[in-house]
Amino acid sequence: MPKQTFFNLPERKRQNLIKSAEKEFARAPLAEASIANIVKEACIPRGSFYQYFQDKEDVYFYLLNEQTKERRDFFVSKLEKHDGDIIDAMAEVYHEFLVELPDEEERKFLKNAMLNVTHKMENIFTSIFDTSNDHFKEMIALVNKDRLNIKEDQEVFHIMQIVTAVAFRNFVEKYSRELSDREAIENFTIEMNLIKNGIYKRE
């Protein structure tokens, strides 16, 4: 996590530093990224960087965490839109993430992350469903459980974990196999439908 001095910065300076870090991680994966490039882009002394972050891993994982929070909020909005349908909500999140992600730097940053996945990175990406916080309770309340073959709320958590793991693997496969957006979406749709056939009640 960033040091408190980072959060004490004026909003404009905070955003400038974040954008500079995001640009560098879009250029290169974590192992090859350079603090020198970040501070040069941000127009700050190298010493100032260490007043805000421990090292480049610190700022990198902060960025991943913040983007995961955005995805979680987006997923909640899609759950509301699709009347609590987990699969339809995740399908729209996947499509938006893949096809309509507006920020090119963010797209490149996430692509680098997907192509250089570590266990810690995967944990951050899949932490969208963390049972220890109020966000998970909010999501559980939105899920239409009448459609599901479940007996208790805890099973919804496991369904969400499965769906998230499939989505994450599809993102990694899209970039590692250099699939087109169309191919990636087709593969994801097939897998989501298979899951849906297993967890949804027969009408």
N, C-alpha and C positions, 0 to 999 in steps of 0.2 A: 504494500500500500504506500502511496505517496506520504511524505512527511507533512506535518501540519503547516509548515511554511508554504507549501504548494497551495493548500486550500485558503491560505491568507492572502494570496495574490489577487489583484483585481481581475475580474472576469476576462477582460480583453487579453491580459498577459497569460492567464491560464490557458485560454483557448489557443493562443498563438503557439505556446509550447506543445500543446497536445497535437495541433495540426502539423507542427514540424516533426514530431515523433512519428505520427501516422504516415507522413510522407516518406520518412526514412524506412519504416517497416514495410511500406508498399514497394519501395525500391529493392529491398533485400530481406531475406528471412532473418530471424532473431540472431542466429549465430554469426551472420555476416554484417549485420547492421552496425553503424558507427555512432557513438555519442558525439564525436567531432562534427559529423554532418548535422545532427539534431541541433546542437548549440549554434552552429553557423547559420542554419536556416532560421532559428528562433532569434538570432542576434543577441545572444546572452553569453556571458563568460562561462567557460567550462565549469568553474568553481560553483557558479550559481546552480547548475544542473544538480550537483550533489547536495545542495541545500534543499532541493525538492524531492529528489529520488535517490534511492540507495545505489542503483546501477541501471543499466539498460533493461535488464529483466524486470525490474520494478515498474518502469513506465510501460513496458510491453504488456505485462499481465494486467496492469490497471486499465489499459485500453481494451483488452479482451473482455474484462469484467464489465466495463461500461457498455460495450456493445451487446453483451449478453443480456444486460438489464433492459436495453431497448428492445431486443427480440422478445423478451418475456412480456413486456407491456404490449407489444404488437400482437403476440399470440393471444393475450387476454382479450384484446379488442376484436380479434377474429372469432374467438369463442362466443362472444356476445352476438356478433353478426350472424353466425351459423347456428344459433340456438343451442349451443352446448355440444355441437358435434365435433369431437376431438380430431377425427380424420380430415374432415373438410377444412377445419381451422388450420391444421398443420400443412395441408396441401396448399392453401393460399399463402401461408407464411413462406413455404419453400419456393413457390413461384415468385413472390415479391423479392425474396432474398436473392434469388438467382437471376431473374430477368429484369427486375425494375429497380434494383439497388442504384440510387441516383449518383452517389459519390464515387468517382473513379478511384480516388485514393483509398477509400474504404474497401472497395472491391478488390484492389490489388493487395492490400494489407491482409484481408481475409483469405485470399487465394494463397499467399505465402504461408499463412498459418496452417491452412489445410494440407499443403504440400510438405510441411515439416512438423507434423503432429507429434507431440509428446503426450504422455499420460496426463500431465498437469494441464496441458491445453485442452485435451478432451474433457477433463473434469469440469473445466470452466464452461465450455460450450454446452455440456449437458446439465449444468447446474440450474438451468431454467426452471426445473422442477425440484426445488429444494424444500423438503417437508418442514424444515426448521423455521421458516419465515411465514409471515402473514400472506404473502403473495400466493403461496401454494393453497392456502385455505380459500383465498378468493377464487382461484381457478377451479378448485374442487366444487365450490358452490355453483359455478357457472356450467359445469359439465351436466349434460342431460343423461342421467344415469338410467333412465327408463329404457334407453335404447341398448344398454350394455348387458352382457351376460356376467354380471357381478353380484356379489352378496354384501360387500361392504366397501366403504370409501377407500380403504388401504389398497384395494385392487385397482382403483383408478390411478393411483400413483404408479403402479407397475405397468399399466397400459401406457401411461405417458412416458415412462422410461423407455419402453420398447419403441414407441413411435419416434422419440427423440434420437435414439441410437440409430434407427434406420435412416432418419433424415441426415444425421451427421455422417454416416458412412457413405450416403449418396453424394454429399457435398465433396468428400474426399475423393471418391471415385470419379466424379465429374472432372475434377482438376487433374488427378493423376493419370487418367486415361484420355484426357483432353476431349471429353465428350461435348457435343454441341448442347446448347440449352434444351433443344427439342428432345434429344436422346436422353438427357438427364431427367427431364420431366416425365418422359414416357416410362423410364425405369422406376422412378419414384412412384408414379401413379399405379403401376402394376403391384408394387410391394405394399402400398397403402391399401389397395383393394383386397389383397390377400389377408392383411391384418383385419380389415373391416369385416370380412366374411367370417373371421374366427371369433371376434369379440362382440359383434352386434347380434341382437336377437333376430330370429327369422320372422318376417312379417306374414 
